[in-house]
């Protein structure tokens, strides 16, 4: 196996990759980020695009993603108050960085129905 010469993987890089995978490995994180990439902005839109997640779990994950700098929460002063959520540039960059992994998994891993 060859490694691209412009992207050496040293011990510190490996630890950063593992930390990124820890963030992504938390249940519901991937589907929530994907929902944001698909245009969800309001809580109910995220809930609709992430089937099976409970309201308390979605609230918790949105707060965690916000604290990680991957989600931005905006309070719109209106009656009633509106709260919107949007991916940050870091989240968009993370999603883009995952595209090669997505392509690799399509080529090399069975679908859920085949597993």
N, CA, C and O atoms as a MOPAC input file, in Angstrom:
PM7 MOZYME 1SCF
protein

 N      0.84600 1    -1.17500 1     0.00000 1
 C      0.00000 1     0.00000 1     0.00000 1
 C      0.88600 1     1.23100 1     0.00000 1
 O      1.85100 1     1.30600 1     0.76000 1
 N      0.56900 1     2.17700 1    -0.83200 1
 C      1.34800 1     3.41200 1    -0.87800 1
 C      0.57700 1     4.53300 1    -0.21600 1
 O     -0.65400 1     4.55600 1    -0.20100 1
 N      1.33100 1     5.44500 1     0.32100 1
 C      0.77200 1     6.59200 1     1.00000 1
 C      1.07700 1     7.82800 1     0.18200 1
 O      2.19300 1     7.97100 1    -0.31700 1
 N      0.10900 1     8.73400 1     0.02900 1
 C      0.42200 1     9.97300 1    -0.68900 1
 C      1.54000 1    10.71400 1     0.03100 1
 O      1.49500 1    10.87800 1     1.25000 1
 N      2.54100 1    11.16000 1    -0.71900 1
 C      3.69600 1    11.81500 1    -0.11100 1
 C      3.34900 1    13.16100 1     0.51900 1
 O      4.06500 1    13.61900 1     1.40900 1
 N      2.28000 1    13.79700 1     0.08400 1
 C      1.92800 1    15.10300 1     0.63000 1
 C      1.09400 1    15.03000 1     1.90300 1
 O      0.72900 1    16.06500 1     2.45900 1
 N      0.78900 1    13.83100 1     2.36700 1
 C     -0.02100 1    13.72400 1     3.58500 1
 C      0.54400 1    12.65000 1     4.51900 1
 O     -0.05300 1    11.58700 1     4.68700 1
 N      1.70000 1    12.93700 1     5.12400 1
 C      2.26500 1    11.95400 1     6.03800 1
 C      1.37600 1    11.79600 1     7.27200 1
 O      0.79900 1    12.76300 1     7.76800 1
 N      1.28000 1    10.58300 1     7.74400 1
 C      0.48200 1    10.31900 1     8.93800 1
 C      1.45200 1     9.99400 1    10.06600 1
 O      2.01600 1     8.90200 1    10.13100 1
 N      1.62900 1    10.96500 1    10.94500 1
 C      2.48400 1    10.73700 1    12.10200 1
 C      1.59100 1    10.45000 1    13.31100 1
 O      0.36800 1    10.39200 1    13.19000 1
 N      2.20400 1    10.27500 1    14.45300 1
 C      1.44200 1     9.90600 1    15.64900 1
 C      0.42100 1    10.97600 1    16.03700 1
 O     -0.71000 1    10.64800 1    16.39600 1
 N      0.80300 1    12.23100 1    15.96900 1
 C     -0.13000 1    13.30900 1    16.32600 1
 C     -1.29400 1    13.36300 1    15.34700 1
 O     -2.43700 1    13.55500 1    15.76100 1
 N     -1.02400 1    13.20000 1    14.06500 1
 C     -2.09800 1    13.17300 1    13.06500 1
 C     -3.05300 1    12.02400 1    13.34700 1
 O     -4.27100 1    12.17500 1    13.24900 1
 N     -2.49400 1    10.88800 1    13.69400 1
 C     -3.32000 1     9.71500 1    14.00600 1
 C     -4.24500 1    10.00000 1    15.18700 1
 O     -5.41900 1     9.62800 1    15.16400 1
 N     -3.71600 1    10.66100 1    16.22200 1
 C     -4.54800 1    10.99200 1    17.38800 1
 C     -5.66200 1    11.96700 1    17.02400 1
 O     -6.78300 1    11.84600 1    17.51700 1
 N     -5.35400 1    12.93500 1    16.16100 1
 C     -6.40000 1    13.88100 1    15.73200 1
 C     -7.48300 1    13.16900 1    14.92400 1
 O     -8.67000 1    13.45600 1    15.07600 1
 N     -7.06700 1    12.24300 1    14.06900 1
 C     -8.04600 1    11.46800 1    13.29300 1
 C     -8.93900 1    10.66700 1    14.22800 1
 O    -10.15200 1    10.60500 1    14.02700 1
 N     -8.35000 1    10.05700 1    15.24700 1
 C     -9.14800 1     9.28200 1    16.20700 1
 C    -10.13500 1    10.17700 1    16.95400 1
 O    -11.26400 1     9.76100 1    17.21500 1
 N     -9.72800 1    11.39700 1    17.30400 1
 C    -10.64800 1    12.32000 1    17.98000 1
 C    -11.79900 1    12.70500 1    17.06100 1
 O    -12.94400 1    12.81000 1    17.49900 1
 N    -11.48800 1    12.91400 1    15.78400 1
 C    -12.55000 1    13.23600 1    14.81300 1
 C    -13.51400 1    12.06500 1    14.69200 1
 O    -14.72800 1    12.26100 1    14.63300 1
 N    -12.97600 1    10.84200 1    14.65400 1
 C    -13.83900 1     9.66500 1    14.56000 1
 C    -14.67400 1     9.49000 1    15.81700 1
 O    -15.80300 1     9.00400 1    15.74900 1
 N    -14.12600 1     9.88700 1    16.97800 1
 C    -14.91400 1     9.84200 1    18.21300 1
 C    -16.12800 1    10.75900 1    18.11400 1
 O    -17.21600 1    10.39800 1    18.56200 1
 N    -15.95100 1    11.93400 1    17.53400 1
 C    -17.07500 1    12.86400 1    17.36300 1
 C    -18.10800 1    12.24500 1    16.42500 1
 O    -19.30300 1    12.23800 1    16.72100 1
 N    -17.64100 1    11.73200 1    15.30400 1
 C    -18.55200 1    11.16500 1    14.30600 1
 C    -19.20400 1     9.88200 1    14.77400 1
 O    -20.29900 1     9.53800 1    14.33100 1
 N    -18.53100 1     9.17100 1    15.67000 1
 C    -19.04600 1     7.88500 1    16.12400 1
 C    -20.17900 1     7.97200 1    17.12900 1
 O    -20.82500 1     6.96700 1    17.42600 1
 N    -20.42900 1     9.16500 1    17.65600 1
 C    -21.53300 1     9.32800 1    18.60500 1
 C    -22.84600 1     9.14800 1    17.84100 1
 O    -23.05900 1     9.74300 1    16.78400 1
 N    -23.71000 1     8.31900 1    18.40000 1
 C    -24.96700 1     8.01200 1    17.72200 1
 C    -25.71500 1     9.28800 1    17.33100 1
 O    -25.80700 1    10.23000 1    18.11800 1
 N    -26.22800 1     9.30600 1    16.15400 1
 C    -27.03300 1    10.36200 1    15.55000 1
 C    -26.21500 1    11.51300 1    14.96200 1
 O    -26.77300 1    12.34600 1    14.24700 1
 N    -24.92500 1    11.58500 1    15.23600 1
 C    -24.13700 1    12.71300 1    14.73700 1
 C    -24.15000 1    12.76300 1    13.21000 1
 O    -24.43300 1    13.81100 1    12.62900 1
 N    -23.85000 1    11.65900 1    12.56600 1
 C    -23.83000 1    11.61700 1    11.10300 1
 C    -25.15800 1    12.01700 1    10.48800 1
 O    -25.19200 1    12.89600 1     9.62700 1
 N    -26.25900 1    11.39100 1    10.90900 1
 C    -27.55600 1    11.77200 1    10.33500 1
 C    -27.93600 1    13.23600 1    10.59300 1
 O    -28.58900 1    13.85500 1     9.75200 1
 N    -27.54000 1    13.79400 1    11.73100 1
 C    -27.85600 1    15.19900 1    12.01000 1
 C    -27.04500 1    16.10800 1    11.08800 1
 O    -27.58200 1    17.06500 1    10.53100 1
 N    -25.76500 1    15.81300 1    10.92600 1
 C    -24.94500 1    16.61400 1    10.01100 1
 C    -25.47200 1    16.50200 1     8.58600 1
 O    -25.51700 1    17.49200 1     7.85600 1
 N    -25.86700 1    15.30900 1     8.19700 1
 C    -26.42200 1    15.10300 1     6.86100 1
 C    -27.71900 1    15.89100 1     6.68800 1
 O    -27.95300 1    16.47700 1     5.63100 1
 N    -28.56400 1    15.90900 1     7.72300 1
 C    -29.81100 1    16.67600 1     7.65800 1
 C    -29.50300 1    18.16200 1     7.47200 1
 O    -30.17900 1    18.84400 1     6.70300 1
 N    -28.48600 1    18.66300 1     8.17200 1
 C    -28.08600 1    20.05800 1     8.00000 1
 C    -27.58800 1    20.32800 1     6.59200 1
 O    -27.87800 1    21.37500 1     6.01400 1
 N    -26.84200 1    19.38400 1     6.04200 1
 C    -26.34600 1    19.53300 1     4.67500 1
 C    -27.48700 1    19.48900 1     3.66100 1
 O    -27.37400 1    20.04600 1     2.56900 1
 N    -28.57600 1    18.83100 1     4.02200 1
 C    -29.74400 1    18.74900 1     3.13600 1
 C    -30.68800 1    19.92600 1     3.30100 1
 O    -31.73200 1    19.97900 1     2.65000 1
 N    -30.33400 1    20.87700 1     4.16800 1
 C    -31.11400 1    22.10200 1     4.26900 1
 C    -31.95800 1    22.26800 1     5.51800 1
 O    -32.68100 1    23.25800 1     5.63100 1
 N    -31.89400 1    21.33600 1     6.45800 1
 C    -32.67600 1    21.49600 1     7.68600 1
 C    -32.18400 1    22.72100 1     8.44700 1
 O    -30.98100 1    22.96600 1     8.52900 1
 N    -33.10800 1    23.47900 1     8.99800 1
 C    -32.75900 1    24.64900 1     9.79500 1
 C    -33.49600 1    24.66200 1    11.13800 1
 O    -32.92600 1    25.04800 1    12.15800 1
 N    -34.74800 1    24.24600 1    11.13400 1
 C    -35.55400 1    24.25900 1    12.36000 1
 C    -35.52200 1    22.87900 1    13.00700 1
 O    -35.25700 1    21.88000 1    12.33800 1
 N    -35.79200 1    22.82800 1    14.30600 1
 C    -35.76700 1    21.58300 1    15.06200 1
 C    -36.64100 1    20.52300 1    14.40200 1
 O    -36.22100 1    19.37800 1    14.23700 1
 N    -37.85700 1    20.91000 1    14.02500 1
 C    -38.78700 1    19.93700 1    13.44500 1
 C    -38.27200 1    19.40100 1    12.10400 1
 O    -38.57700 1    18.26600 1    11.73800 1
 N    -37.50200 1    20.19900 1    11.37600 1
 C    -36.93300 1    19.73300 1    10.11200 1
 C    -35.84900 1    18.68600 1    10.36900 1
 O    -35.75400 1    17.68600 1     9.65700 1
 N    -35.03700 1    18.92800 1    11.39500 1
 C    -34.03200 1    17.92100 1    11.75600 1
 C    -34.71800 1    16.62700 1    12.19400 1
 O    -34.31900 1    15.53100 1    11.80200 1
 N    -35.74800 1    16.77800 1    13.00800 1
 C    -36.46900 1    15.59000 1    13.49300 1
 C    -37.05300 1    14.80600 1    12.32300 1
 O    -37.02200 1    13.57500 1    12.32900 1
 N    -37.58300 1    15.50000 1    11.32500 1
 C    -38.17400 1    14.82700 1    10.16700 1
 C    -37.11800 1    14.12000 1     9.32100 1
 O    -37.38900 1    13.06800 1     8.74200 1
 N    -35.92100 1    14.69000 1     9.24800 1
 C    -34.86500 1    14.11100 1     8.41500 1
 C    -34.01100 1    13.07300 1     9.14100 1
 O    -33.17600 1    12.41200 1     8.52400 1
 N    -34.22000 1    12.93200 1    10.45600 1
 C    -33.47800 1    11.93900 1    11.23700 1
 C    -34.49500 1    11.01800 1    11.90300 1
 O    -34.77400 1    11.15800 1    13.09400 1
 N    -35.05200 1    10.07400 1    11.13700 1
 C    -36.08100 1     9.20000 1    11.69700 1
 C    -35.55900 1     8.36500 1    12.85400 1
 O    -34.44600 1     7.84000 1    12.81900 1
 N    -36.39700 1     8.25700 1    13.88100 1
 C    -36.06400 1     7.41700 1    15.02300 1
 C    -35.43800 1     8.15500 1    16.19100 1
 O    -35.33600 1     7.59900 1    17.28500 1
 N    -35.01500 1     9.39700 1    15.98300 1
 C    -34.39600 1    10.13900 1    17.07900 1
 C    -35.49700 1    10.77500 1    17.93000 1
 O    -36.48800 1    11.28300 1    17.40600 1
 N    -35.30500 1    10.73900 1    19.24500 1
 C    -36.28600 1    11.35800 1    20.14600 1
 C    -35.96600 1    12.85300 1    20.28000 1
 O    -34.84900 1    13.28800 1    20.00100 1
 N    -36.95300 1    13.61800 1    20.70600 1
 C    -36.73900 1    15.04900 1    20.90500 1
 C    -35.61500 1    15.32500 1    21.90400 1
 O    -34.75200 1    16.15600 1    21.61900 1
 N    -35.59000 1    14.65300 1    23.08200 1
 C    -34.49000 1    14.91900 1    24.02100 1
 C    -33.11900 1    14.56200 1    23.43500 1
 O    -32.14000 1    15.27000 1    23.67000 1
 N    -33.04900 1    13.47700 1    22.68100 1
 C    -31.77700 1    13.07500 1    22.08600 1
 C    -31.33200 1    14.07400 1    21.02400 1
 O    -30.15000 1    14.40800 1    20.95100 1
 N    -32.26300 1    14.55500 1    20.20100 1
 C    -31.92900 1    15.54900 1    19.19200 1
 C    -31.45800 1    16.83900 1    19.85300 1
 O    -30.48100 1    17.44000 1    19.40900 1
 N    -32.13600 1    17.26500 1    20.89800 1
 C    -31.72600 1    18.46000 1    21.63600 1
 C    -30.30800 1    18.31300 1    22.15800 1
 O    -29.49100 1    19.22200 1    22.01600 1
 N    -30.01500 1    17.16200 1    22.76700 1
 C    -28.68500 1    16.90500 1    23.31400 1
 C    -27.62000 1    16.91900 1    22.22100 1
 O    -26.57600 1    17.55300 1    22.37700 1
 N    -27.87800 1    16.23100 1    21.13200 1
 C    -26.89000 1    16.15800 1    20.04600 1
 C    -26.65900 1    17.52700 1    19.40700 1
 O    -25.52200 1    17.87500 1    19.08900 1
 N    -27.72200 1    18.30100 1    19.21700 1
 C    -27.54500 1    19.64100 1    18.65600 1
 C    -26.67300 1    20.49700 1    19.57500 1
 O    -25.81700 1    21.24200 1    19.09800 1
 N    -26.88500 1    20.39600 1    20.88700 1
 C    -26.05400 1    21.13900 1    21.84300 1
 C    -24.60600 1    20.67200 1    21.79400 1
 O    -23.68800 1    21.49100 1    21.84000 1
 N    -24.39600 1    19.36000 1    21.70200 1
 C    -23.03700 1    18.83300 1    21.62900 1
 C    -22.32800 1    19.28400 1    20.35400 1
 O    -21.15200 1    19.64900 1    20.38600 1
 N    -23.04400 1    19.25900 1    19.24200 1
 C    -22.44800 1    19.70500 1    17.98300 1
 C    -22.15000 1    21.19800 1    18.02000 1
 O    -21.15800 1    21.65200 1    17.44900 1
 N    -23.00000 1    21.95200 1    18.68500 1
 C    -22.76600 1    23.37800 1    18.84400 1
 C    -21.51000 1    23.60300 1    19.69200 1
 O    -20.68600 1    24.45400 1    19.35800 1
 N    -21.35800 1    22.85200 1    20.77700 1
 C    -20.18500 1    23.02800 1    21.63100 1
 C    -18.89900 1    22.60000 1    20.92800 1
 O    -17.82000 1    23.07900 1    21.27700 1
 N    -18.99700 1    21.71600 1    19.95300 1
 C    -17.83300 1    21.27700 1    19.16000 1
 C    -17.54000 1    22.23300 1    17.99900 1
 O    -16.55700 1    22.05500 1    17.28000 1
 N    -18.39300 1    23.24200 1    17.81800 1
 C    -18.17600 1    24.19400 1    16.74600 1
 C    -18.63700 1    23.69900 1    15.38800 1
 O    -18.21200 1    24.21700 1    14.35600 1
 N    -19.51400 1    22.68900 1    15.38500 1
 C    -20.00800 1    22.13000 1    14.13100 1
 C    -21.41700 1    22.59800 1    13.78900 1
 O    -21.87400 1    22.41600 1    12.66000 1
 N    -22.09600 1    23.19000 1    14.73900 1
 C    -23.47400 1    23.64200 1    14.53400 1
 C    -23.60000 1    25.02900 1    15.14900 1
 O    -23.07000 1    25.29300 1    16.22800 1
 N    -24.30400 1    25.90600 1    14.45200 1
 C    -24.54000 1    27.25100 1    14.95500 1
 C    -26.02900 1    27.40300 1    15.27000 1
 O    -26.88600 1    27.10200 1    14.44000 1
 N    -26.31600 1    27.86900 1    16.46900 1
 C    -27.69500 1    28.08200 1    16.91000 1
 C    -27.97300 1    29.57800 1    16.88400 1
 O    -27.20400 1    30.37100 1    17.42700 1
 N    -29.08500 1    29.95900 1    16.24600 1
 C    -29.46000 1    31.36100 1    16.15600 1
 C    -30.87100 1    31.53200 1    16.68700 1
 O    -31.78600 1    30.80800 1    16.29700 1
 N    -31.03800 1    32.49400 1    17.57700 1
 C    -32.36100 1    32.82600 1    18.10600 1
 C    -32.87300 1    34.02200 1    17.32000 1
 O    -32.25500 1    35.08700 1    17.30700 1
 N    -34.01300 1    33.82900 1    16.66500 1
 C    -34.62600 1    34.89400 1    15.88300 1
 C    -35.72000 1    35.51900 1    16.74700 1
 O    -36.71800 1    34.86700 1    17.05400 1
 N    -35.53500 1    36.79300 1    17.14200 1
 C    -36.54300 1    37.42400 1    18.00100 1
 C    -37.82600 1    37.68900 1    17.21300 1
 O    -37.89900 1    38.59600 1    16.38400 1
 N    -38.79800 1    36.89300 1    17.49400 1
 C    -40.10200 1    37.03100 1    16.84400 1
 C    -41.12900 1    36.45800 1    17.80700 1
 O    -40.78000 1    35.98700 1    18.89000 1
 N    -42.38100 1    36.49800 1    17.41600 1
 C    -43.43200 1    35.90200 1    18.23600 1
 C    -44.09300 1    34.80200 1    17.42600 1
 O    -44.74900 1    35.10200 1    16.42900 1
 N    -43.94900 1    33.54900 1    17.80900 1
 C    -43.06900 1    33.04900 1    18.88100 1
 C    -41.60300 1    33.10500 1    18.45200 1
 O    -41.29200 1    33.23700 1    17.26800 1
 N    -40.71700 1    33.00200 1    19.42900 1
 C    -39.28300 1    33.00900 1    19.16600 1
 C    -38.94400 1    31.82900 1    18.26500 1
 O    -39.42900 1    30.71800 1    18.47600 1
 N    -38.11900 1    32.07400 1    17.27000 1
 C    -37.67300 1    31.00400 1    16.37600 1
 C    -36.20800 1    30.70800 1    16.65200 1
 O    -35.40200 1    31.61400 1    16.86300 1
 N    -35.88400 1    29.42900 1    16.64800 1
 C    -34.50800 1    29.00500 1    16.81500 1
 C    -34.12400 1    28.21400 1    15.57900 1
 O    -34.81000 1    27.27100 1    15.18500 1
 N    -33.01700 1    28.61400 1    14.97600 1
 C    -32.53700 1    27.90200 1    13.79700 1
 C    -31.16000 1    27.32100 1    14.07700 1
 O    -30.41000 1    27.82300 1    14.91400 1
 N    -30.85300 1    26.26700 1    13.36600 1
 C    -29.56300 1    25.59600 1    13.48000 1
 C    -28.97300 1    25.50700 1    12.08000 1
 O    -29.68000 1    25.22300 1    11.11400 1
 N    -27.68300 1    25.75000 1    11.98300 1
 C    -27.01700 1    25.66300 1    10.68800 1
 C    -25.62800 1    25.06900 1    10.87300 1
 O    -24.99400 1    25.24400 1    11.91400 1
 N    -25.17400 1    24.37100 1     9.85600 1
 C    -23.81900 1    23.84400 1     9.88700 1
 C    -22.82700 1    24.99600 1     9.84600 1
 O    -23.04600 1    25.98700 1     9.14900 1
 N    -21.74700 1    24.86700 1    10.58700 1
 C    -20.67200 1    25.84900 1    10.51900 1
 C    -19.76500 1    25.49400 1     9.34000 1
 O    -19.85900 1    24.39300 1     8.79600 1
 N    -18.90000 1    26.40700 1     8.94800 1
 C    -17.93300 1    26.05800 1     7.89900 1
 C    -17.08900 1    24.83000 1     8.26500 1
 O    -16.72800 1    24.04600 1     7.38700 1
 N    -16.77300 1    24.65800 1     9.56100 1
 C    -16.01700 1    23.46800 1     9.97300 1
 C    -16.80900 1    22.18700 1     9.71500 1
 O    -16.24300 1    21.18000 1     9.29100 1
 N    -18.11300 1    22.22600 1     9.96800 1
 C    -18.94800 1    21.04700 1     9.71200 1
 C    -19.02000 1    20.75700 1     8.22000 1
 O    -18.96300 1    19.59900 1     7.80500 1
 N    -19.14400 1    21.79600 1     7.42400 1
 C    -19.18600 1    21.60300 1     5.96900 1
 C    -17.86900 1    21.02800 1     5.46400 1
 O    -17.85600 1    20.18200 1     4.57000 1
 N    -16.76500 1    21.49000 1     6.03800 1
 C    -15.45300 1    20.95700 1     5.66800 1
 C    -15.32900 1    19.49200 1     6.08400 1
 O    -14.78100 1    18.67500 1     5.34400 1
 N    -15.83900 1    19.16600 1     7.26800 1
 C    -15.81800 1    17.77900 1     7.73600 1
 C    -16.61400 1    16.88300 1     6.80300 1
 O    -16.16100 1    15.79300 1     6.45400 1
 N    -17.77800 1    17.32400 1     6.40300 1
 C    -18.60500 1    16.53400 1     5.49000 1
 C    -17.87300 1    16.31500 1     4.16500 1
 O    -17.89800 1    15.21500 1     3.61300 1
 N    -17.22500 1    17.36000 1     3.66100 1
 C    -16.45400 1    17.22100 1     2.41900 1
 C    -15.29800 1    16.24000 1     2.59700 1
 O    -14.99200 1    15.45400 1     1.70000 1
 N    -14.66400 1    16.29600 1     3.76200 1
 C    -13.53700 1    15.39300 1     4.02100 1
 C    -13.98500 1    13.93800 1     4.08800 1
 O    -13.19000 1    13.02800 1     3.85500 1
 N    -15.25100 1    13.72100 1     4.40500 1
 C    -15.76600 1    12.35100 1     4.51100 1
 C    -16.14400 1    11.75800 1     3.15700 1
 O    -16.38300 1    10.55400 1     3.06800 1
 N    -16.20500 1    12.56200 1     2.11000 1
 C    -16.59600 1    12.04900 1     0.79200 1
 C    -15.70300 1    10.89900 1     0.32300 1
 O    -16.23600 1     9.89400 1    -0.14800 1
 N    -14.37900 1    10.99100 1     0.42500 1
 C    -13.56400 1     9.83800 1     0.00900 1
 C    -13.86400 1     8.57700 1     0.82200 1
 O    -13.85900 1     7.47300 1     0.27900 1
 N    -14.12400 1     8.74000 1     2.11100 1
 C    -14.47800 1     7.58700 1     2.93600 1
 C    -15.80400 1     6.99300 1     2.48200 1
 O    -15.96800 1     5.77300 1     2.45300 1
 N    -16.73900 1     7.84900 1     2.13000 1
 C    -18.02700 1     7.38600 1     1.63200 1
 C    -17.85100 1     6.58200 1     0.34100 1
 O    -18.45000 1     5.51900 1     0.17600 1
 N    -17.02400 1     7.10000 1    -0.57000 1
 C    -16.78000 1     6.38700 1    -1.83400 1
 C    -16.08800 1     5.04500 1    -1.58200 1
 O    -16.42300 1     4.03800 1    -2.20600 1
 N    -15.12500 1     5.04200 1    -0.66800 1
 C    -14.43100 1     3.79600 1    -0.32800 1
 C    -15.41600 1     2.77300 1     0.23500 1
 O    -15.38600 1     1.60000 1    -0.13800 1
 N    -16.29100 1     3.22700 1     1.13700 1
 C    -17.23400 1     2.29100 1     1.75800 1
 C    -18.22400 1     1.73600 1     0.74200 1
 O    -18.63400 1     0.58000 1     0.84500 1
 N    -18.61400 1     2.55400 1    -0.24600 1
 C    -19.51800 1     2.06700 1    -1.29800 1
 C    -18.86100 1     0.94900 1    -2.10300 1
 O    -19.52700 1    -0.00600 1    -2.50300 1
 N    -17.56800 1     1.06500 1    -2.33900 1
 C    -16.84100 1     0.05100 1    -3.11500 1
 C    -16.51100 1    -1.19200 1    -2.30700 1
 O    -16.44700 1    -2.28600 1    -2.86700 1
 N    -16.29700 1    -1.04900 1    -0.98400 1
 C    -15.70300 1    -2.13100 1    -0.22000 1
 C    -16.55500 1    -2.73800 1     0.88700 1
 O    -16.18800 1    -3.77800 1     1.43500 1
 N    -17.65900 1    -2.13100 1     1.22600 1
 C    -18.47300 1    -2.65400 1     2.32000 1
 C    -19.86100 1    -3.02900 1     1.81500 1
 O    -20.42200 1    -2.35000 1     0.95500 1
 N    -20.40800 1    -4.11100 1     2.35400 1
 C    -21.76000 1    -4.50100 1     1.93400 1
 C    -22.80200 1    -3.52800 1     2.48700 1
 O    -22.56900 1    -2.84500 1     3.48500 1
 N    -23.95200 1    -3.48100 1     1.82000 1
 C    -25.05200 1    -2.67100 1     2.33600 1
 C    -25.58800 1    -3.32200 1     3.60200 1
 O    -25.25500 1    -4.46900 1     3.90300 1
 N    -26.40800 1    -2.60300 1     4.33700 1
 C    -26.97400 1    -3.16900 1     5.56800 1
 C    -27.75800 1    -4.44000 1     5.28800 1
 O    -27.72800 1    -5.37300 1     6.09000 1
 N    -28.44800 1    -4.48900 1     4.17900 1
 C    -29.24700 1    -5.68000 1     3.86800 1
 C    -28.37300 1    -6.87300 1     3.49700 1
 O    -28.80100 1    -8.02100 1     3.62300 1
 N    -27.14100 1    -6.60500 1     3.03700 1
 C    -26.22200 1    -7.68500 1     2.66900 1
 C    -25.38700 1    -8.15900 1     3.84400 1
 O    -24.84600 1    -9.26400 1     3.82000 1
 N    -25.27900 1    -7.32500 1     4.87900 1
 C    -24.39700 1    -7.65800 1     6.01200 1
 C    -24.94400 1    -8.78200 1     6.86100 1
 O    -24.31800 1    -9.17400 1     7.84600 1

